[in-house]
């Protein structure tokens, strides 16, 4: 079942990369922030934080922007997952002769 989810996730991301300039801009900006602020990778990868961090105002703004971008990206992906599911359901109904 995991392979199915991975395949759908990959299809979703590939289609969004091709179809959505907004999605591409979000991905580019996320990568820029990850490269510019290495501590974001620790948070994004879900690594365990083992010691306290003191962040500058600039780093806090970067964190805030990164979280906003993540939220936007996930929202776009959620809509795409929904649409992919609908498309697959329609294809299945056509194969079964229901539609």
C-alpha positions as CSV (number, residue, x, y, z in Angstrom):
1,X,0.0,0.0,0.0
2,X,2.9,2.3,0.7
3,X,4.1,2.0,-2.9
4,X,0.6,3.2,-4.1
5,X,0.8,6.3,-1.9
6,X,4.3,7.0,-3.1
7,X,3.2,6.7,-6.7
8,X,0.3,9.0,-6.2
9,X,2.5,11.5,-4.3
10,X,5.1,11.5,-7.2
11,X,2.3,11.9,-9.8
12,X,0.8,14.8,-7.9
13,X,4.2,16.6,-7.5
14,X,5.1,16.0,-11.2
15,X,1.8,17.3,-12.5
16,X,1.9,20.3,-10.2
17,X,5.5,21.1,-11.3
18,X,4.3,21.0,-15.0
19,X,1.0,22.8,-14.5
20,X,1.4,25.4,-11.7
21,X,3.7,28.3,-11.8
22,X,2.6,29.1,-8.2
23,X,3.6,25.7,-7.1
24,X,7.0,26.0,-8.8
25,X,7.6,29.4,-7.2
26,X,6.8,28.0,-3.8
27,X,9.2,25.1,-4.3
28,X,12.0,27.4,-5.5
29,X,11.5,29.8,-2.5
30,X,11.5,26.8,-0.1
31,X,14.7,25.5,-1.5
32,X,16.3,29.0,-1.3
33,X,15.3,29.3,2.4
34,X,16.6,25.8,3.1
35,X,19.9,26.6,1.5
36,X,20.2,30.0,3.2
37,X,19.1,28.8,6.7
38,X,20.5,25.3,7.5
39,X,18.4,25.1,10.8
40,X,15.3,24.9,8.6
41,X,16.4,21.6,7.2
42,X,16.5,20.2,10.8
43,X,12.9,21.3,11.3
44,X,11.7,20.3,7.9
45,X,13.2,16.8,8.0
46,X,11.6,16.1,11.4
47,X,15.0,15.6,13.1
48,X,15.0,15.6,16.9
49,X,16.0,18.9,18.3
50,X,18.4,18.2,21.1
51,X,19.4,21.6,22.3
52,X,17.8,25.1,22.5
53,X,18.2,27.5,19.6
54,X,18.5,31.2,19.7
55,X,17.2,32.7,16.5
56,X,17.8,36.1,15.2
57,X,14.9,38.2,14.0
58,X,16.0,37.5,10.4
59,X,15.9,33.7,11.2
60,X,12.5,34.0,12.8
61,X,11.2,35.8,9.7
62,X,12.7,33.0,7.5
63,X,11.1,30.4,9.7
64,X,7.7,32.1,9.5
65,X,8.0,32.5,5.7
66,X,9.0,28.8,5.4
67,X,6.1,27.6,7.4
68,X,3.7,29.8,5.4
69,X,5.1,28.3,2.2
70,X,4.8,24.8,3.5
71,X,1.2,25.5,4.4
72,X,0.5,26.9,0.9
73,X,2.3,24.0,-0.8
74,X,0.4,21.4,1.2
75,X,-2.9,23.1,0.5
76,X,-2.2,23.0,-3.3
77,X,-1.2,19.3,-3.0
78,X,-4.3,18.5,-1.1
79,X,-6.5,19.9,-3.8
80,X,-4.5,18.0,-6.4
81,X,-4.8,14.8,-4.5
82,X,-8.6,15.3,-4.4
83,X,-8.7,16.0,-8.2
84,X,-6.5,13.0,-8.9
85,X,-8.8,10.8,-6.9
86,X,-11.8,12.1,-8.8
87,X,-10.1,11.5,-12.1
88,X,-9.2,7.9,-11.1
89,X,-12.7,7.2,-9.9
90,X,-14.1,8.5,-13.2
91,X,-11.7,6.3,-15.1
92,X,-12.7,3.3,-13.1
93,X,-16.4,4.0,-13.7
94,X,-15.7,4.3,-17.4
95,X,-13.9,1.0,-17.4
96,X,-16.8,-0.7,-15.5
97,X,-19.3,0.9,-18.0
98,X,-21.0,2.8,-15.3
99,X,-20.5,6.2,-17.0
